[in-house]
Amino acid sequence: MKKFFLLAILAVSMLVLSCGSKKNSFEIKNGVNISHWLSQSEQRGERRKAYFTRDDVQFIAGLGYDHIRIPIDEVQMFTESGQKEPEAFTLLHNALGWCQEFNLRAVVDLHILRTHHFNEGEKPLFTDPKAQEQFYECWRKLSGELKKYSVDKVAYEPMNEPVADDPETWNVILNRCVEVIRALEPRRTILMGSNRWQSFSTVKDLRIPENDPNILISFHYYEPFLLTHYKASWTNTRDLAVPVHYPGQLIAPEDLDAAGNHARAGRRNWNIGEIEKDFLQVLEVAKKYKLPVYCGEYGCISGAPKEDRIRWYKDMCTLFDRHGIGRSNWDYKGGFGIVVRGEPQTEMINAILGK
């Protein structure tokens, strides 16, 4: 009887350990995007090397962030013939090494492909099998370079902000890419983002592999757009001639006539409750799959009215904490940066980190 009791305890213990081993070990809360370094930048050589250094990683860790998201572009990492660019990979390895030194985790995000840019009209990735195979091959080579890093320290994001006409087209490509990575790294955490710029509203269309605990459901959030992209030069808000406000009605009633084409969006009232409704759409899908949620990008452009911008960040981070959503603000030193022309934006940083 005693022997049977001991065997029963051993069996239960092994079951607990087995279940525990399925828990995703890549746990993140607050990160920042290292934009315009290995992505969306023409800088090469010493200028690129100097843009992001060990001192930057030390600074980020010192602020209280626990991870960084590193966008990389195919054109920076690989030649047109598919050969690895040694200098770019050296910089990436340097960054991951600095993260280990300062106890930061990292998300490596394949941001832009030669066959897919989220703001370009033509996207051969969705129509050309050769382009799809080239995408998978990028990840075979990236895995070969990065598999030496612990699965609890580095995660992969197959592609940033897919924009397909049919969400199932993206589902097929994404799930095939996950299979490619899984064949090489069964336990690596993979971030799966939805179609249409990783919108909260399209997460419901995302098809996710069953019984894979090493998945994070990823979405991006830039609402209300009139605030977060206020007068952004690459958007139609660049001609907005009136101020915006948060919380409350985005454009004051007396300014609506001067708002032109933006008047309709400007009439909407925004507050923490409206944003939470959007988040709940993502959380409902996560509940179905029993997976964590990650907001890989959120941010408000530096030129937006400061007090409104800070209030927005506080509300966003209140909701992230309330619902246990990991996140990474866009960005470090760009147009949404926590550092502007070398100066840390203290109020913004405090709002993001809850200080």
C-alpha positions in Angstrom: 0.0 0.0 0.0 2.8 2.4 0.9 4.6 1.6 -2.3 1.4 2.3 -4.3 1.0 5.6 -2.5 4.6 6.6 -3.3 4.0 5.7 -7.0 0.8 7.7 -7.1 2.7 10.8 -5.7 5.4 10.3 -8.3 2.9 10.1 -11.1 1.1 13.3 -10.0 4.5 15.1 -9.6 5.5 14.1 -13.2 2.1 15.3 -14.5 2.6 18.6 -12.8 6.1 19.0 -14.2 4.8 18.0 -17.6 2.1 20.6 -17.5 4.6 23.2 -16.2 6.9 22.5 -19.1 4.2 23.7 -21.5 4.0 27.1 -19.9 5.4 29.8 -22.1 8.7 30.9 -20.6 9.0 34.1 -22.6 7.3 36.5 -20.3 7.3 40.3 -21.1 5.5 43.3 -19.8 6.9 46.6 -21.0 9.1 47.2 -24.1 10.2 49.7 -26.6 10.6 49.4 -30.4 14.1 50.1 -31.7 12.9 51.6 -35.0 14.8 53.0 -37.9 18.0 51.0 -37.2 17.8 47.7 -38.9 14.5 48.7 -40.5 13.2 51.6 -42.5 16.6 53.3 -42.7 19.1 54.1 -45.4 21.9 54.4 -42.8 24.8 51.9 -43.2 28.3 51.6 -41.8 29.4 53.8 -38.9 26.2 55.8 -38.8 24.0 52.7 -38.4 26.4 51.3 -35.9 26.3 54.5 -33.8 22.5 54.8 -33.9 22.0 52.0 -31.4 24.7 50.9 -28.9 25.3 49.2 -25.7 24.7 52.5 -23.9 21.2 52.6 -25.3 20.4 49.1 -24.0 21.8 50.0 -20.6 19.7 53.2 -20.6 16.5 51.3 -21.6 17.1 48.6 -18.9 17.8 51.3 -16.3 14.4 53.0 -17.0 12.6 49.8 -16.1 11.8 48.2 -19.4 12.0 44.5 -19.6 12.4 43.9 -23.3 12.9 45.5 -26.7 11.3 44.8 -30.0 13.8 44.9 -32.9 12.3 45.5 -36.4 14.6 44.2 -39.1 14.0 44.4 -42.9 14.9 41.8 -45.5 16.7 44.3 -47.6 19.0 45.1 -44.6 19.6 41.5 -43.5 19.9 39.7 -46.9 21.1 40.5 -50.4 18.8 40.1 -53.4 20.3 36.7 -53.9 19.5 35.7 -50.3 23.0 35.9 -48.9 23.3 37.2 -45.3 24.6 40.7 -44.8 27.5 40.2 -42.3 27.4 43.7 -40.9 23.7 43.7 -40.2 23.8 40.4 -38.5 26.8 41.5 -36.4 24.7 44.5 -35.2 21.7 42.2 -34.4 23.9 39.8 -32.5 25.5 42.7 -30.6 22.0 44.0 -29.6 20.9 40.5 -28.4 24.2 40.2 -26.5 23.6 43.5 -24.8 20.1 42.4 -23.9 21.6 39.4 -22.1 24.1 41.6 -20.3 21.4 43.9 -19.0 18.7 41.2 -18.5 16.3 42.3 -21.2 14.3 40.0 -23.5 14.0 40.7 -27.2 11.4 40.3 -30.0 13.0 40.0 -33.4 10.4 41.3 -35.8 10.8 40.8 -39.6 9.3 44.1 -40.4 9.4 44.6 -44.2 10.0 42.1 -47.0 11.0 42.9 -50.5 7.6 41.4 -51.5 5.5 43.1 -48.7 5.4 46.6 -47.4 2.3 47.4 -45.3 1.8 50.8 -47.0 2.5 49.7 -50.6 -0.2 48.8 -53.1 1.6 45.8 -54.7 2.3 42.9 -52.4 3.6 39.9 -54.3 3.9 37.9 -51.1 0.2 37.1 -51.3 0.1 36.0 -55.0 3.6 34.6 -55.8 4.6 31.2 -54.4 8.2 32.0 -55.0 7.9 35.1 -52.8 6.3 33.0 -50.1 9.1 30.5 -50.3 11.6 33.4 -50.1 9.8 34.5 -46.9 10.1 31.1 -45.3 13.8 30.9 -46.3 14.4 34.1 -44.5 13.2 32.5 -41.3 15.2 29.3 -41.9 18.3 31.5 -42.1 17.3 33.7 -39.2 16.7 30.6 -37.1 20.1 29.3 -38.0 21.6 32.5 -36.7 19.4 33.0 -33.6 18.6 29.5 -32.3 21.6 29.7 -29.9 19.7 32.3 -27.8 17.6 30.9 -25.0 13.9 30.5 -25.7 13.1 32.5 -22.6 15.1 35.5 -23.8 14.4 35.9 -27.6 11.1 35.5 -29.5 10.3 35.7 -33.2 7.7 37.8 -35.0 7.3 36.3 -38.6 6.1 39.6 -40.2 4.9 43.0 -39.3 1.4 44.3 -40.2 0.3 42.0 -43.0 -2.2 43.6 -45.4 -4.0 41.0 -47.5 -7.3 41.3 -49.3 -8.5 38.1 -47.7 -7.5 37.2 -44.1 -7.3 33.5 -45.0 -4.5 34.3 -47.5 -2.5 35.6 -44.6 -3.5 32.7 -42.3 -2.2 30.2 -44.8 1.1 31.9 -45.2 1.6 32.7 -41.5 0.8 29.2 -40.4 3.1 27.7 -43.0 5.8 30.0 -41.7 5.1 28.9 -38.1 5.5 25.3 -39.3 8.9 26.2 -40.9 10.1 27.7 -37.6 8.7 24.9 -35.5 10.6 22.3 -37.5 13.8 24.0 -36.5 12.8 25.3 -33.0 9.9 23.6 -31.4 9.8 25.7 -28.2 10.6 29.2 -29.6 7.9 31.8 -28.8 6.3 33.1 -32.0 4.2 36.2 -32.2 1.2 35.8 -34.5 -0.3 39.1 -35.7 -3.6 39.5 -37.5 -4.3 40.9 -41.0 -4.9 44.5 -41.9 -2.0 46.2 -40.1 -2.4 43.9 -37.1 -5.7 45.6 -36.1 -7.6 44.7 -33.0 -10.7 44.3 -35.2 -9.1 41.5 -37.3 -7.7 39.3 -34.5 -11.0 37.4 -34.6 -10.0 36.2 -38.2 -6.6 34.9 -37.1 -6.1 31.2 -37.4 -3.8 29.9 -34.7 -2.3 26.4 -34.3 -3.9 24.2 -31.7 -2.1 23.1 -28.6 1.0 25.3 -29.1 1.6 27.2 -25.8 4.6 29.1 -27.3 2.4 31.6 -29.2 1.6 35.2 -28.4 -1.4 36.9 -30.1 -0.1 40.2 -31.3 -2.0 43.4 -32.2 -1.1 47.1 -32.8 -3.1 50.0 -31.5 -3.0 53.6 -32.7 -6.5 54.8 -32.0 -7.8 57.5 -32.1 -5.8 58.1 -35.3 -6.3 61.8 -35.4 -4.5 62.1 -32.1 -1.8 59.4 -32.5 -0.9 60.6 -36.0 -1.6 64.3 -35.6 -0.3 66.1 -38.6 1.9 63.1 -39.5 3.5 63.9 -42.9 2.9 60.5 -44.4 -0.9 60.4 -43.6 -3.9 62.5 -44.6 -3.8 64.1 -41.1 -0.9 66.3 -42.3 -3.4 69.0 -43.4 -5.4 69.1 -40.1 -5.5 72.8 -39.2 -7.1 72.5 -35.7 -6.1 71.0 -32.4 -7.2 67.6 -31.1 -8.2 66.6 -27.6 -8.2 63.6 -25.4 -10.3 62.5 -23.6 -13.6 63.7 -24.9 -14.6 64.8 -28.4 -11.5 64.8 -30.5 -12.2 68.1 -32.2 -14.0 70.9 -30.3 -17.4 71.8 -31.7 -16.2 75.3 -32.6 -13.3 73.8 -34.7 -15.3 71.3 -36.7 -16.0 73.6 -39.6 -12.3 74.2 -40.0 -11.5 70.5 -39.7 -12.6 69.8 -43.3 -12.6 66.1 -44.2 -11.6 65.3 -40.6 -14.8 66.7 -39.0 -16.6 63.3 -39.0 -13.9 61.5 -37.1 -13.4 64.6 -35.0 -16.9 64.3 -33.6 -16.3 61.0 -31.9 -15.7 60.9 -28.1 -12.7 58.9 -27.0 -11.8 57.8 -23.5 -10.4 54.9 -21.6 -13.7 53.0 -21.9 -13.8 53.3 -25.7 -10.3 51.9 -25.9 -11.1 49.1 -23.5 -13.9 48.0 -25.8 -11.4 47.5 -28.6 -9.0 45.6 -26.3 -11.8 43.3 -25.2 -12.2 42.1 -28.8 -8.6 40.8 -28.7 -8.9 39.4 -25.2 -11.9 37.4 -26.3 -9.9 35.6 -28.9 -7.0 35.1 -26.5 -9.4 33.5 -24.0 -10.6 31.1 -26.7 -7.0 29.9 -27.4 -5.8 30.3 -23.8 -2.9 32.4 -25.0 -1.3 35.7 -23.8 -1.8 38.9 -25.7 0.9 41.3 -26.8 0.5 44.8 -28.2 3.7 45.1 -30.3 3.1 48.7 -31.3 1.3 51.6 -29.7 2.3 55.3 -29.6 1.3 58.9 -30.1 3.4 61.2 -32.3 5.6 63.7 -30.6 3.9 66.6 -32.3 0.4 65.9 -30.8 -0.7 68.2 -28.0 1.4 67.2 -25.1 -1.1 67.0 -22.2 -3.6 65.1 -24.4 -0.8 62.7 -25.5 0.3 62.0 -21.9 -3.3 61.4 -20.8 -3.6 58.9 -23.7 -0.5 57.0 -22.6 -1.7 56.8 -19.0 -5.0 55.3 -20.1 -3.3 52.9 -22.5 -1.0 51.6 -19.8 -3.7 51.4 -17.2 -5.6 49.1 -19.6 -2.5 47.0 -20.4 -1.9 46.5 -16.7 -5.6 45.8 -15.9 -5.8 43.0 -18.6 -2.2 41.6 -18.3 -1.2 42.7 -21.8 2.5 42.9 -22.7 3.4 45.8 -24.9 6.1 47.7 -26.7 5.7 51.4 -27.4 6.6 52.9 -30.8 9.3 54.0 -30.5 12.8 54.7 -29.0 14.3 57.6 -30.9 11.9 58.2 -33.9 8.9 60.5 -34.4 7.1 58.9 -31.4 10.2 58.6 -29.3 10.9 58.4 -25.6 14.1 60.2 -26.6 13.9 63.2 -28.8 17.1 64.8 -30.2 19.0 63.1 -27.4 16.7 64.2 -24.6 14.7 61.7 -22.6 11.0 62.6 -22.5 10.5 62.2 -18.8 6.7 62.7 -18.6 6.1 60.3 -21.4 8.4 57.7 -19.9 6.8 58.0 -16.5 3.3 57.6 -18.1 4.4 54.5 -20.0 6.2 52.9 -17.1 3.6 53.9 -14.5 6.1 55.9 -12.4 
